[in-house]
Amino acid sequence: MPLIAGYHRPTDLTEALDLLSTPGRIALAGGTVINADREPSDLEVVDLQSLNLDDITVENGVAQVGAMVRLDNLAHTFSGDLIGEASQRELPSTLRTLATVGGTVGAAMRDSLLLTAMLASACNVHYADGESAPLTSAIPSANRLITRVDFVAHGEWSIHSTARTPKDTPIVAAVGRRIGDRLHLAISGVADTPVFLSDTTDLTSLEPRGDFRGSAEYRLDVAQTLVRRIEKELA
Ligand SMILES: Cc1cc2nc3c(=O)[nH]c(=O)nc-3n(C[C@H](O)[C@H](O)[C@H](O)COP(=O)(O)OP(=O)(O)OC[C@H]3O[C@@H](n4cnc5c(N)ncnc54)[C@H](O)[C@@H]3O)c2cc1C
């Protein structure tokens, strides 16, 4: 755990927003990113656990999920669907019971399979100020308090990925979901955050950061192959 300078636990959104308006304070959800080390810091955390942001409702195939819902809960609730599968694969079970939906959007990790799956599921992000925006325009999150997300949770889907072992975090993963007559595609591992592939996205124009798991050229080449496989499978 980092050596945080202060801890606050608001009980309503107004109090939470008021606390977060002071510079140097950040939202604390599951804490798997925030509490990942023991470096000294000046950070004060605003714990979201008493804000009642843990509801899940599904109506006409569209899910509304509170920001504090844990990935383990998502994996069970949406078992058999793309979102359940991506939640299950995102983290080992001990971390899944801590990590939250809001934290996944807030952390916006480039390898996040769940974030990639949400991008392919027409996800909208709702904020404490009452506004909402498509996830495609909300990454990286502009330090606004997320209260819930909604996304399509039905329809044909597919994940194709490459990793060092089948259980390892994918180096590159392509995700597709058919919504109506349209195929929604998103991909991880080829930019600083997962990318939604619109009709006009040119995969070859992306500039991934290479690392020990795969060079930039390798990532781009694999990405094109994985996307072709999904297009063929869900044609
Ligand atoms: C060992 C380990 C392995 C990991 N492996 C992976 C992996 O394979 N793939 C992956 O994607 N991630 C991985 N992570 C990162 C992390 O587990 C996920 O990103 C997780 O979903 C973060 O959720 P959290 O609730 O724990 O977030 P927290 O740590 O609480 O917060 C993360 C960030 O999001 C912000 N935030 C949290 N909630 C909100 C909200 N409601 N509104 C606005 N901002 C908010 C916080 O202020 C912080 O900046 C790993 C972490 C660890 C420790």
The ligand as an SDF file (V2000), in Angstrom:
LIG
                    3D

 53 58  0  0  0  0  0  0  0  0999 V2000
   -0.9560   -7.7990   -9.7910 C   0  0  0  0  0  0  0  0  0  0  0  0
   -1.8300   -6.9440  -10.6750 C   0  0  0  0  0  0  0  0  0  0  0  0
   -2.1240   -7.3870  -11.9570 C   0  0  0  0  0  0  0  0  0  0  0  0
   -2.9190   -6.6000  -12.7990 C   0  0  0  0  0  0  0  0  0  0  0  0
   -3.2010   -7.0630  -14.0280 N   0  0  0  0  0  0  0  0  0  0  0  0
   -3.9790   -6.3260  -14.8520 C   0  0  0  0  0  0  0  0  0  0  0  0
   -4.3230   -6.8040  -16.1490 C   0  0  0  0  0  0  0  0  0  0  0  0
   -3.9120   -7.8990  -16.5470 O   0  0  0  0  0  0  0  0  0  0  0  0
   -5.1110   -6.0370  -16.9420 N   0  0  0  0  0  0  0  0  0  0  0  0
   -5.5510   -4.8230  -16.4900 C   0  0  0  0  0  0  0  0  0  0  0  0
   -6.2460   -4.1490  -17.2260 O   0  0  0  0  0  0  0  0  0  0  0  0
   -5.2650   -4.3590  -15.2770 N   0  0  0  0  0  0  0  0  0  0  0  0
   -4.4840   -5.0690  -14.4440 C   0  0  0  0  0  0  0  0  0  0  0  0
   -4.1880   -4.5950  -13.2180 N   0  0  0  0  0  0  0  0  0  0  0  0
   -4.6770   -3.2750  -12.8500 C   0  0  0  0  0  0  0  0  0  0  0  0
   -6.0000   -3.2400  -12.0710 C   0  0  0  0  0  0  0  0  0  0  0  0
   -6.2370   -4.4200  -11.3490 O   0  0  0  0  0  0  0  0  0  0  0  0
   -7.2240   -2.9480  -12.9200 C   0  0  0  0  0  0  0  0  0  0  0  0
   -7.0270   -1.8280  -13.7450 O   0  0  0  0  0  0  0  0  0  0  0  0
   -8.4220   -2.7430  -11.9940 C   0  0  0  0  0  0  0  0  0  0  0  0
   -9.5830   -3.0340  -12.6980 O   0  0  0  0  0  0  0  0  0  0  0  0
   -8.4860   -1.4080  -11.3130 C   0  0  0  0  0  0  0  0  0  0  0  0
   -9.6760   -1.3670  -10.5120 O   0  0  0  0  0  0  0  0  0  0  0  0
   -9.6810   -0.8760   -8.9980 P   0  0  0  0  0  0  0  0  0  0  0  0
  -11.1120   -0.8130   -8.6070 O   0  0  0  0  0  0  0  0  0  0  0  0
   -8.7930   -1.7310   -8.1630 O   0  0  0  0  0  0  0  0  0  0  0  0
   -9.0530    0.5860   -9.1660 O   0  0  0  0  0  0  0  0  0  0  0  0
   -8.2930    1.5250   -8.1310 P   0  0  0  0  0  0  0  0  0  0  0  0
   -6.9030    1.0100   -7.8920 O   0  0  0  0  0  0  0  0  0  0  0  0
   -9.1080    1.8050   -6.9220 O   0  0  0  0  0  0  0  0  0  0  0  0
   -8.2360    2.8440   -9.0460 O   0  0  0  0  0  0  0  0  0  0  0  0
   -7.5700    2.8660  -10.2980 C   0  0  0  0  0  0  0  0  0  0  0  0
   -7.6790    4.2670  -10.8990 C   0  0  0  0  0  0  0  0  0  0  0  0
   -9.0270    4.5320  -11.2850 O   0  0  0  0  0  0  0  0  0  0  0  0
   -9.5260    5.6780  -10.5840 C   0  0  0  0  0  0  0  0  0  0  0  0
  -10.9230    5.3820  -10.2290 N   0  0  0  0  0  0  0  0  0  0  0  0
  -11.3860    4.3240   -9.5340 C   0  0  0  0  0  0  0  0  0  0  0  0
  -12.7350    4.3670   -9.4570 N   0  0  0  0  0  0  0  0  0  0  0  0
  -13.1340    5.4840  -10.1030 C   0  0  0  0  0  0  0  0  0  0  0  0
  -14.4170    6.0920  -10.3530 C   0  0  0  0  0  0  0  0  0  0  0  0
  -15.5580    5.5330   -9.9360 N   0  0  0  0  0  0  0  0  0  0  0  0
  -14.4310    7.2600  -11.0390 N   0  0  0  0  0  0  0  0  0  0  0  0
  -13.2860    7.8260  -11.5060 C   0  0  0  0  0  0  0  0  0  0  0  0
  -12.0530    7.2890  -11.2930 N   0  0  0  0  0  0  0  0  0  0  0  0
  -11.9750    6.1400  -10.6020 C   0  0  0  0  0  0  0  0  0  0  0  0
   -8.6320    5.8470   -9.3680 C   0  0  0  0  0  0  0  0  0  0  0  0
   -8.6150    7.1680   -8.8900 O   0  0  0  0  0  0  0  0  0  0  0  0
   -7.2900    5.3830   -9.9340 C   0  0  0  0  0  0  0  0  0  0  0  0
   -6.7080    6.4270  -10.6790 O   0  0  0  0  0  0  0  0  0  0  0  0
   -3.4180   -5.3500  -12.3450 C   0  0  0  0  0  0  0  0  0  0  0  0
   -3.1330   -4.9270  -11.0430 C   0  0  0  0  0  0  0  0  0  0  0  0
   -2.3530   -5.7050  -10.2180 C   0  0  0  0  0  0  0  0  0  0  0  0
   -2.0720   -5.2150   -8.8150 C   0  0  0  0  0  0  0  0  0  0  0  0
  1  2  1  0
  2  3  1  0
  2 52  2  0
  3  4  2  0
  4  5  1  0
  4 50  1  0
  5  6  2  0
  6  7  1  0
  6 13  1  0
  7  8  2  0
  7  9  1  0
  9 10  1  0
 10 11  2  0
 10 12  1  0
 12 13  2  0
 13 14  1  0
 14 15  1  0
 14 50  1  0
 15 16  1  0
 16 17  1  0
 16 18  1  0
 18 19  1  0
 18 20  1  0
 20 21  1  0
 20 22  1  0
 22 23  1  0
 23 24  1  0
 24 25  2  0
 24 26  1  0
 24 27  1  0
 27 28  1  0
 28 29  2  0
 28 30  1  0
 28 31  1  0
 31 32  1  0
 32 33  1  0
 33 34  1  0
 33 48  1  0
 34 35  1  0
 35 36  1  0
 35 46  1  0
 36 37  1  0
 36 45  1  0
 37 38  2  0
 38 39  1  0
 39 40  1  0
 39 45  2  0
 40 41  1  0
 40 42  2  0
 42 43  1  0
 43 44  2  0
 44 45  1  0
 46 47  1  0
 46 48  1  0
 48 49  1  0
 50 51  2  0
 51 52  1  0
 52 53  1  0
M  END
$$$$
